Structure formats: structure tokens, C-alpha cells
């Protein structure tokens, strides 16, 4: 028997994890398979397009990252659906019958607290229970998760990241916010001032925290390094290109074309323009000391 839940699950934050834990527990209780039904594209992108409106959003997790996180939380199967105009027009009843029951053979559906699906989201939990009895899906309502009287959401986390509050974000996600990318050629200015940096090319759909300097942890080739990262325009050198550059502590190797993962630990300071490269170097020494203290804490 498949025990499933449904949602977009961007970020797989603590609220999602609480729901997923209940799905896994229910699957273990009935001897079934835990399943997460999610979407390869953001449903709102389709809904807004159907209304001739533009919609764009930067995601907390790419598709691959989301799937890995869901499986790390104990989900046995992740079913990725392409959200289409046809699905958008489905009622909750039709979606439950045609997609969840007939295509996926779901036997138990765990509904997130106050979660609604189907065209216009006009139906609620009691309707799902009634439909489920007719279709052959048992409906379970998950318990609500709150922390310090705050309801955690992906939109709240996005707002927090765009303010640079990455330490607060960790409390909402349950893990360090991270970005992944490939090291590409940069301007090599950092090496000239004693702080060589790796420039990271990140997928454009991924949300990048606000400009500034951060203490970070970097995963590279199975090893973890401390470091500090700058997001911004390099104003001291009159930069005209937005970059993501990381300086790895106690490391000096050529890593061009390598894939790395950067975990944000804390915000150090906003990006700023210095009067000279020497003044920048002095500030970077202060940044490094503070970052090392934070990472060693």
C-alpha cells in the first residue's frame, strides 16, 4: 500500500519535515511504502500563465536537491509530476481519482494541515474524506507544525534569505541553506591581494541570499573546508558583473570546473566599496578572523 502526501515542498523545511515524518510513520504502521507526490515545475507558473500573467520565482531547492532531501527524510518514493494546464483545471475529486488512485495506486493520503488542492482550491478536508471513501483512499489529516508561534513557510524563508539572515534561515529549514555550482574562471583579483577566490556558477532558478560577505562551509571532493564568501558587484574594482566568490581557508589548489556545495553559516557584513585594494585587504583579514571564530564555535 502506498501512503502518500502531495505538495511542492520547496526547501523541504521543518514544516515539510514534520509532515513527511507523519507519512513515514503511517507507512511503517501499515507496512506500506511512503510516497511524496510533488511537481517538477512550480504550479503557480502554470496558473498565472493561464491568466496571461507573468510569474517568476527563485527556488530554495532545485529539483535534484529537493528529491535528495525528501529521500534523506525517509521518503521511499518521490513521484515528480509535470504540472500542466490540464492538471490545473482538475477538481480535487478528479485529481484524487485519476492521478492518485488510478495512476499511482495510492491507498492512504496524508493531507498537510490547511492544505488545499484542485481547481480553485474550493474544497477542504471534509470533502477529501468524502471523496476518498468513494474512490478508495483513506484520508489522514496531519498535525500542524509551528515554532515559537510562527508558521514556517517557503515564502518566509525566501524573505529571510533576501535579508541576509542565514542563521535565522537555518532555524527555519533545520539545516544550513546551501547553493551548488561549478567553479568557473573569474577576474583573478583576489589572488593579487592575497585572498584567492573560486567563482561559482549557480543555476539561475536558485535563490541567492542578499549581497554581502558570509562565513561558509564548503564541500569539495568529499572534504569540507571553512571559508568566506562574497556575493555582489566588487565595487572596489568597479565591477559590472554580479558574482559569487568564495575564499577557502587553508587551501590553494586549482579547482576550475569542479562541482562544489556552499553552506551559509552566518552573515558577516554588507558588501562595500573601499578606497584602495590595500584597505580591502585589511578588511578581509578582519572578515577571515571573524569567520574562523564563527566556524570554530
C-alpha positions in Angstrom: 0.0 0.0 0.0 1.2 3.5 -0.9 1.0 6.1 1.8 1.4 9.5 0.1 1.4 13.2 0.6 1.3 15.9 -2.0 2.9 19.4 -2.3 5.6 21.4 -3.9 7.9 21.2 -0.9 10.3 23.9 -1.9 13.2 23.9 0.6 11.9 20.8 2.5 11.8 23.0 5.6 10.9 22.0 9.2 7.1 22.2 8.4 7.6 19.9 5.5 9.8 17.6 7.5 7.1 17.3 10.2 4.5 16.3 7.6 6.9 13.9 6.0 7.7 12.3 9.3 4.0 11.5 9.8 3.8 10.0 6.3 6.8 7.7 7.0 5.3 6.7 10.4 2.0 5.9 8.8 3.6 3.8 6.1 5.6 1.9 8.7 2.5 1.4 10.7 0.5 -0.2 7.8 3.5 -1.9 6.2 3.3 0.3 3.2 5.5 2.5 1.0 6.0 6.2 1.8 5.5 8.4 -1.2 5.9 12.1 -1.9 4.0 13.4 -4.9 5.5 16.7 -6.0 5.9 18.8 -9.1 8.8 19.3 -11.5 7.6 22.9 -12.1 6.0 25.4 -9.8 2.2 25.2 -10.1 1.8 28.9 -9.9 3.9 29.4 -13.1 1.2 27.5 -15.0 -1.8 29.0 -13.2 -0.5 32.6 -13.8 0.3 31.8 -17.4 -3.3 30.6 -18.0 -4.4 34.1 -16.8 -1.9 35.8 -19.1 0.1 37.0 -16.1 3.8 36.7 -15.6 5.2 34.7 -12.7 8.8 34.0 -11.8 10.3 32.7 -8.6 13.7 31.7 -7.3 13.6 28.4 -5.6 15.1 27.3 -2.3 15.9 23.9 -3.8 16.5 22.7 -7.3 14.6 19.6 -8.4 17.5 17.3 -7.7 18.2 18.9 -4.3 14.5 18.6 -3.3 14.4 14.9 -4.3 17.6 14.2 -2.3 16.3 16.0 0.8 13.0 14.2 0.7 14.7 10.8 0.5 17.1 11.8 3.2 14.0 12.4 5.4 12.9 8.8 4.9 10.6 9.0 1.9 10.9 5.8 -0.2 9.5 7.1 -3.5 9.3 10.6 -4.9 6.8 10.9 -7.8 7.6 14.0 -9.9 4.7 15.3 -12.0 4.7 18.0 -14.6 2.1 20.5 -13.6 0.1 21.2 -16.7 -2.9 23.3 -17.6 -4.9 20.0 -17.6 -3.9 19.3 -14.0 -4.6 22.9 -13.0 -8.2 22.5 -14.3 -8.8 19.3 -12.4 -11.1 19.2 -9.4 -9.8 17.7 -6.2 -12.0 14.7 -6.9 -10.7 14.1 -10.4 -7.1 14.5 -9.3 -7.5 12.0 -6.5 -9.3 9.5 -8.7 -7.4 9.8 -12.0 -3.9 10.6 -10.8 -3.5 9.4 -7.2 -5.7 6.3 -7.4 -5.7 5.1 -11.0 -2.1 6.1 -12.0 -0.3 5.8 -8.6 -2.5 3.4 -6.7 -2.3 5.5 -3.5 -4.1 3.9 -0.6 -3.6 6.5 2.1 -3.3 10.2 1.6 -1.8 12.4 4.4 -3.1 15.9 4.0 -1.0 18.7 5.3 -2.7 21.0 7.8 -4.9 23.5 6.0 -3.5 22.3 2.6 -5.9 22.6 -0.4 -5.5 21.3 -3.9 -7.6 21.0 -7.0 -9.1 23.7 -9.3 -9.7 27.0 -7.4 -8.9 25.1 -4.1 -12.5 25.4 -3.2 -12.7 22.1 -1.4 -11.4 21.2 2.1 -10.5 18.3 4.3 -14.1 17.0 4.8 -14.6 16.9 1.0 -11.3 15.0 0.6 -12.5 12.4 3.2 -15.8 12.0 1.4 -14.1 11.6 -2.0 -11.6 9.2 -0.5 -14.3 6.9 0.8 -15.8 6.7 -2.7 -12.5 6.3 -4.5 -10.8 4.0 -2.1 -8.2 6.3 -0.5 -8.1 6.7 3.3 -7.5 10.4 4.2 -5.4 11.3 7.2 -5.0 15.0 8.4 -1.5 15.8 9.5 -0.9 17.7 12.7 0.1 21.3 12.3 3.7 22.4 13.0 4.6 25.7 14.5 7.8 27.0 16.1 7.7 29.9 18.5 4.2 30.6 17.4 5.5 31.1 13.8 4.1 29.1 10.9 7.1 28.2 8.8 6.7 28.6 5.0 8.9 28.7 2.0 7.9 32.3 1.3 9.0 33.3 4.9 12.4 31.6 4.3 12.9 33.4 1.0 12.2 36.7 2.7 14.7 35.8 5.5 17.4 34.9 3.0 16.9 38.1 0.9 17.6 40.0 4.1 20.9 38.0 4.7 19.7 36.4 7.9 21.1 33.0 7.1 21.5 31.9 10.7 17.7 32.5 11.2 17.1 30.6 8.0 18.9 27.6 9.5 16.4 27.6 12.3 13.5 27.5 9.8 15.0 24.9 7.5 16.6 22.6 10.0 19.8 22.7 8.1 22.2 25.3 6.6 20.9 26.9 3.4 23.2 25.9 0.5 23.9 26.5 -3.1 25.7 24.2 -5.5 27.6 25.1 -8.6 30.6 24.8 -10.8 33.9 26.7 -10.4 34.4 29.0 -13.4 37.1 31.5 -14.5 36.9 34.8 -12.7 38.8 38.1 -12.7 41.6 36.7 -10.5 41.7 39.9 -8.4 41.5 38.0 -5.2 44.8 36.2 -5.8 46.6 39.6 -6.4 45.5 40.8 -2.9 46.2 37.6 -1.1 42.7 36.2 -1.0 42.3 33.9 -4.0 38.6 33.1 -4.7 36.7 30.5 -6.6 33.9 32.0 -8.8 30.7 29.9 -8.7 28.2 29.5 -11.5 24.8 28.7 -9.9 21.6 27.8 -11.7 19.5 30.9 -12.3 16.4 29.4 -10.7 18.2 29.1 -7.3 17.6 31.8 -4.8 20.9 33.6 -3.8 21.0 35.4 -0.4 21.4 39.2 -0.5 24.7 40.8 -1.4 27.3 40.7 1.3 30.1 38.7 3.0 29.3 35.4 4.7 31.0 32.7 6.8 30.5 29.5 4.9 31.4 25.8 4.9 32.4 24.3 1.5 32.1 20.7 0.4 34.6 19.8 -2.3 35.6 16.3 -3.5 34.3 14.7 -0.3 36.1 17.2 2.0 34.7 20.2 4.0 36.5 23.5 4.3 35.8 26.7 6.1 35.7 29.9 4.1 34.2 33.3 3.5 32.0 34.1 0.5 31.2 37.4 -1.2 28.1 38.0 -3.2 27.9 41.2 -5.2 29.5 43.5 -7.7 33.1 44.0 -6.5 32.7 47.8 -6.2 36.3 48.4 -5.1 37.3 47.3 -8.6 34.4 48.9 -10.4 32.9 45.6 -11.2 30.0 45.4 -13.6 29.1 41.7 -13.2 27.3 40.1 -10.3 29.5 37.4 -8.9 29.6 34.7 -6.2 33.1 34.2 -5.0 34.4 32.0 -2.2 37.8 32.0 -0.4 38.6 28.6 1.1 40.7 28.7 4.2 43.9 26.8 4.3 43.5 25.7 0.6 45.4 26.7 -2.5 44.7 24.4 -5.4 43.3 24.7 -8.9 39.7 23.7 -8.8 38.3 25.1 -12.1 35.4 23.0 -13.4 34.9 21.3 -10.0 31.5 21.0 -8.5 31.2 22.5 -5.0 28.5 23.0 -2.4 28.5 26.1 -0.2 26.6 26.1 3.1 25.8 29.5 4.6 26.6 29.7 8.3 26.4 33.4 9.2 26.3 37.0 7.7 29.5 39.0 8.3 28.9 42.4 6.7 27.3 44.1 3.7 29.4 44.5 0.5 31.1 47.9 0.4 33.4 49.9 -1.7 36.9 50.6 -0.3 39.2 53.5 -1.1 42.0 51.1 -2.2 42.8 47.4 -2.6 45.0 47.7 0.5 42.0 48.8 2.6 40.0 45.9 1.2 42.8 43.5 2.1 42.8 44.8 5.7 39.1 44.3 6.0 39.3 40.8 4.5 41.8 39.9 7.3 39.2 41.0 9.8 36.5 39.1 8.0 38.6 36.0 7.9 39.3 36.1 11.7 35.6 36.6 12.4 34.6 33.8 10.0 37.0 31.4 11.6 35.7 32.2 15.0 32.1 31.6 13.9 33.0 28.3 12.2 35.1 27.1 15.1 32.3 27.8 17.6 
